[in-house]
Every structure is written in C-alpha cells, then in structure tokens.
Amino acid sequence: MSYQEIKPLRRQIERHINRAMHHLQADHSAAAYCEFQNAFEILAELIVALDKENTL
C-alpha cells in the first residue's frame, strides 16, 4: 500500500480521534466511544490490508 493510499485513511483516523477528544472534554462519553470505535475500525482494516501485502 502506497503512502497516497494510506494518507486519506490516516486523515480519517485523526478526524475521528479529534472528535472523540472533543466529546470527552464535553463529557459526552457515548459519542466519544463511537468516534474511537470508528477510528479503530479504520486502523484495523489498514493493518489487515498491510498484513496481506507483507506476509511473512
């Protein structure tokens, strides 16, 4: 996977984490949980895709 393919996913992950942090500051834990969950789902998909490319 090239950097150009990873870059938009990285931005999505950062956006979800930033939103989650704002929700935590506003004491909205359920909304923060959802944003963190979205970020980690994207991250997991990225790890799986990279793992498939770089099998040991």
Protein Blocks (a to p, Z undefined) as FASTA:
>chain_A
ZZklmmmmmmmmmmmmmmmmmmmmnopaklmmmmmmmmmmmmmmmmmmmmmmmcZZ
